[in-house]
Amino acid sequence: MTGNWRAPGELLGWKAVGTEFCSYHHTIDALANVGYTEIVESWECEIQDVQGLCASKSELRGFESLDAMAVARTQYLVGQITHANLEKSLGWYEIRILHRDSTDDFFACHQWDGRVFLMNSGGSHHFVAGRYLAARLEVPVPLKGLLRVHRLSQAAVSQLVGEYEVFALSDDSEAFQRFFDAMREYRAGFLWTPLPRHLDGRAVFLPRGDARAMRIVPLMRAAGHFDLGAHLLELSARPVRLPIASARRQMEPVE
């Protein structure tokens, strides 16, 4: 939740100083520590457990699922549901998680999302084709590699929302200028930072220690602005339910 040019937890803010409304930079320690990553070595899963990929020549956002991608982009592999096509698909050398003892490819799961992604550097079309065929042929395909579980710290999120009311605003520059003008006129302090690029918005932090800023909070809620602080609290409490190997079907794995 930081811009590329800022240090972790560093935000641009505005506050009343005397008769002026001045900009300043401020680092929120709780924000800097809001996320952490758990590493699981030699994590095992089944190919059907993977629900997303990192890289592909195709635009991944254009598909609702990996199966949809397989049907749309790999008819030359999945047009016929055969073991030969399964072996051809999964035998592709660029599926590094299957064919290399040492690889930079790894698995990732985000607490706030719950899905398992293969962070691959190639082989996406053959991977989705193999996954699609394996499901229909009822052939298990075990995978093994490093897993990174990205989590939100409940302690850090609780500290953050204990110090600030946090809302999400659109990234519309004119709308944000109107918000800024209103805050400046009322002399209510706030800080802000861009949201991650795909969310196309800004996070606004209203200090609980600023009485004028707190009077703005009911107006923000009445206007329908998204309560990002409450959302982060809910996400940080969400359990991560990773696939359990022992619960999978017991069949002979594909060679």
C-alpha positions as CSV (number, residue, x, y, z in Angstrom):
1,M,0.0,0.0,0.0
2,T,2.8,2.4,-0.7
3,G,3.9,4.3,-3.8
4,N,7.0,3.1,-5.6
5,W,8.9,6.2,-4.5
6,R,8.1,5.9,-0.8
7,A,9.6,3.9,2.0
8,P,7.4,1.2,3.5
9,G,4.7,2.8,5.6
10,E,5.6,6.4,4.4
11,L,2.6,8.5,3.4
12,L,2.0,12.0,2.1
13,G,-0.1,14.0,4.5
14,W,-1.7,17.4,5.0
15,K,-2.4,19.2,8.2
16,A,-3.2,22.6,9.7
17,V,-0.2,24.4,11.0
18,G,-1.1,27.9,12.2
19,T,-3.0,29.6,9.4
20,E,-1.5,27.3,6.8
21,F,-2.5,23.8,5.5
22,C,0.9,22.2,5.0
23,S,2.1,19.0,3.4
24,Y,4.4,16.6,5.2
25,H,5.6,13.0,5.0
26,H,4.9,10.6,7.8
27,T,5.8,6.9,8.4
28,I,3.1,4.7,10.0
29,D,5.0,1.8,11.6
30,A,1.9,-0.4,11.7
31,L,1.4,0.1,7.9
32,A,5.0,-0.7,7.2
33,N,4.5,-4.0,9.1
34,V,1.0,-4.9,7.9
35,G,2.1,-7.7,5.6
36,Y,4.5,-10.6,6.1
37,T,5.3,-13.8,4.2
38,E,5.5,-17.3,5.5
39,I,7.8,-19.7,3.6
40,V,7.0,-23.4,3.4
41,E,9.8,-25.5,1.9
42,S,9.0,-28.6,-0.2
43,W,5.2,-28.0,-0.1
44,E,3.1,-30.6,-1.9
45,C,-0.1,-30.2,-3.7
46,E,-2.0,-31.7,-6.7
47,I,-2.3,-29.9,-10.0
48,Q,-6.0,-29.3,-9.5
49,D,-5.2,-27.3,-6.4
50,V,-3.5,-24.6,-8.6
51,Q,-6.0,-22.0,-9.6
52,G,-3.9,-19.3,-11.1
53,L,-0.6,-18.5,-12.9
54,C,1.8,-15.7,-12.8
55,A,3.0,-15.4,-16.4
56,S,1.7,-16.3,-19.9
57,K,1.9,-15.1,-23.5
58,S,-1.9,-14.9,-23.2
59,E,-3.6,-12.2,-21.2
60,L,-4.4,-14.0,-18.0
61,R,-7.0,-11.5,-16.8
62,G,-9.1,-12.4,-19.8
63,F,-10.0,-15.8,-18.5
64,E,-12.3,-16.7,-15.6
65,S,-10.4,-19.9,-14.8
66,L,-7.4,-22.0,-16.0
67,D,-9.9,-24.4,-17.6
68,A,-11.3,-21.5,-19.6
69,M,-7.8,-20.7,-20.8
70,A,-7.2,-24.3,-21.7
71,V,-10.3,-24.5,-23.8
72,A,-9.7,-21.1,-25.5
73,R,-6.0,-21.3,-26.1
74,T,-4.9,-25.0,-26.3
75,Q,-7.3,-26.9,-28.5
76,Y,-4.3,-28.4,-30.2
77,L,-3.7,-30.2,-26.9
78,V,-7.2,-30.6,-25.3
79,G,-9.3,-31.2,-28.4
80,Q,-9.0,-34.9,-27.7
81,I,-9.1,-36.1,-24.1
82,T,-6.4,-38.8,-24.3
83,H,-3.5,-40.0,-22.1
84,A,-1.2,-39.2,-25.0
85,N,-2.2,-35.6,-25.0
86,L,-1.8,-35.5,-21.3
87,E,1.7,-36.8,-21.5
88,K,2.5,-34.4,-24.3
89,S,1.2,-31.5,-22.3
90,L,2.9,-32.3,-19.0
91,G,6.1,-33.4,-20.6
92,W,6.7,-29.8,-21.9
93,Y,10.2,-28.8,-20.6
94,E,9.1,-25.3,-19.6
95,I,6.9,-26.6,-16.8
96,R,9.8,-26.1,-14.5
97,I,7.9,-27.1,-11.3
98,L,7.7,-30.6,-12.8
99,H,10.9,-31.1,-14.6
100,R,13.7,-29.2,-12.7
101,D,15.0,-30.1,-9.3
102,S,16.2,-26.5,-8.9
103,T,13.8,-23.8,-10.2
104,D,12.8,-20.3,-9.4
105,D,9.2,-21.2,-10.0
106,F,7.2,-21.5,-6.7
107,F,3.7,-21.5,-5.3
108,A,2.0,-18.5,-3.7
109,C,-1.2,-18.0,-1.7
110,H,-2.6,-14.7,-0.4
111,Q,-4.5,-14.8,2.8
112,W,-7.1,-12.3,1.5
113,D,-7.7,-14.4,-1.6
114,G,-7.2,-18.0,-0.6
115,R,-6.3,-19.4,-4.0
116,V,-3.0,-21.2,-4.8
117,F,-1.0,-19.7,-7.7
118,L,1.9,-21.2,-9.6
119,M,4.4,-18.3,-10.0
120,N,5.8,-19.7,-13.2
121,S,8.3,-18.3,-15.7
122,G,7.0,-20.3,-18.7
123,G,5.0,-23.3,-19.9
124,S,1.6,-21.8,-19.1
125,H,-0.3,-23.2,-22.1
126,H,1.0,-26.7,-21.6
127,F,0.4,-26.5,-17.8
128,V,-3.3,-25.5,-18.2
129,A,-3.8,-28.1,-20.9
130,G,-2.3,-30.8,-18.7
131,R,-4.4,-29.7,-15.7
132,Y,-7.6,-29.8,-17.8
133,L,-6.8,-33.2,-19.2
134,A,-5.8,-34.7,-15.9
135,A,-9.1,-33.7,-14.3
136,R,-11.1,-35.4,-17.1
137,L,-9.0,-38.5,-17.2
138,E,-9.0,-38.7,-13.4
139,V,-5.2,-38.8,-13.3
140,P,-3.6,-37.1,-10.2
141,V,-0.5,-35.0,-10.9
142,P,1.5,-34.3,-7.7
143,L,3.5,-31.1,-7.5
144,K,6.1,-30.1,-5.1
145,G,7.9,-26.8,-4.5
146,L,8.4,-23.8,-2.3
147,L,5.3,-22.0,-1.1
148,R,5.0,-18.4,-0.1
149,V,1.9,-17.5,2.0
150,H,1.4,-13.8,2.1
151,R,-0.5,-12.7,5.2
152,L,-1.8,-9.7,7.0
153,S,-0.6,-9.1,10.6
154,Q,-3.6,-8.9,12.8
155,A,-1.6,-7.0,15.4
156,A,-0.4,-4.5,12.8
157,V,-3.9,-4.0,11.3
158,S,-5.4,-3.6,14.7
159,Q,-2.8,-0.9,15.6
160,L,-3.4,0.8,12.3
161,V,-7.1,1.1,12.7
162,G,-6.6,2.1,16.3
163,E,-4.7,5.2,15.1
164,Y,-6.6,6.0,11.9
165,E,-9.9,5.7,10.1
166,V,-9.0,4.3,6.7
167,F,-11.2,4.8,3.6
168,A,-10.7,3.9,-0.1
169,L,-11.4,6.6,-2.7
170,S,-11.4,6.4,-6.4
171,D,-8.3,7.6,-8.3
172,D,-10.3,10.3,-10.1
173,S,-8.1,13.4,-9.9
174,E,-11.0,15.9,-10.0
175,A,-12.9,14.0,-7.2
176,F,-9.7,13.9,-5.1
177,Q,-9.1,17.6,-5.6
178,R,-12.6,18.3,-4.3
179,F,-11.9,16.1,-1.3
180,F,-8.6,17.9,-0.7
181,D,-10.3,21.3,-1.0
182,A,-13.0,20.4,1.5
183,M,-10.4,19.1,4.0
184,R,-8.3,22.2,3.6
185,E,-11.3,24.5,4.1
186,Y,-12.3,22.6,7.2
187,R,-8.6,22.3,8.3
188,A,-9.0,18.5,8.9
189,G,-5.7,16.6,8.5
190,F,-5.3,13.4,6.5
191,L,-2.7,11.2,4.8
192,W,-3.0,9.2,1.6
193,T,-1.3,6.6,-0.5
194,P,-2.1,4.9,-3.8
195,L,-3.7,1.5,-3.7
196,P,-2.1,-1.3,-5.6
197,R,-2.3,-0.6,-9.3
198,H,-5.0,-3.1,-10.2
199,L,-7.4,-1.5,-7.7
200,D,-7.2,2.0,-9.3
201,G,-7.8,4.0,-6.2
202,R,-6.3,5.8,-3.1
203,A,-6.3,5.0,0.6
204,V,-7.1,7.9,2.8
205,F,-6.0,7.9,6.5
206,L,-7.8,10.2,9.0
207,P,-5.9,10.5,12.2
208,R,-8.0,9.6,15.3
209,G,-6.1,12.2,17.2
210,D,-7.4,15.0,14.9
211,A,-10.8,16.0,16.2
212,R,-11.7,17.8,12.9
213,A,-10.8,14.7,10.9
214,M,-13.0,12.6,13.1
215,R,-15.9,14.8,12.3
216,I,-15.4,13.9,8.7
217,V,-15.8,10.2,9.3
218,P,-19.6,10.1,9.4
219,L,-19.7,12.1,6.2
220,M,-17.4,9.7,4.5
221,R,-19.6,6.8,5.5
222,A,-22.8,8.6,4.5
223,A,-21.3,9.3,1.1
224,G,-20.6,5.5,0.7
225,H,-16.9,5.5,0.7
226,F,-15.5,2.1,1.4
227,D,-14.3,1.4,4.9
228,L,-10.9,0.0,4.2
229,G,-9.9,-0.2,7.8
230,A,-12.8,-2.5,8.7
231,H,-12.1,-4.6,5.5
232,L,-8.5,-5.1,6.5
233,L,-9.5,-6.2,10.0
234,E,-11.8,-8.8,8.4
235,L,-9.1,-10.0,6.0
236,S,-6.5,-10.3,8.7
237,A,-8.7,-12.6,10.7
238,R,-9.5,-14.8,7.7
239,P,-7.9,-18.3,8.0
240,V,-5.7,-19.7,5.2
241,R,-7.1,-23.1,4.2
242,L,-4.4,-24.7,2.1
243,P,-5.1,-28.0,0.3
244,I,-4.4,-31.0,2.5
245,A,-2.5,-33.8,0.7
246,S,-4.1,-36.6,2.8
247,A,-7.6,-35.5,1.7
248,R,-6.9,-36.1,-2.0
249,R,-7.9,-39.0,-4.2
250,Q,-5.6,-42.0,-4.0
251,M,-4.8,-43.0,-7.6
252,E,-1.6,-43.8,-9.4
253,P,0.2,-40.5,-10.3
254,V,1.1,-39.7,-13.9
255,E,4.7,-40.4,-14.7
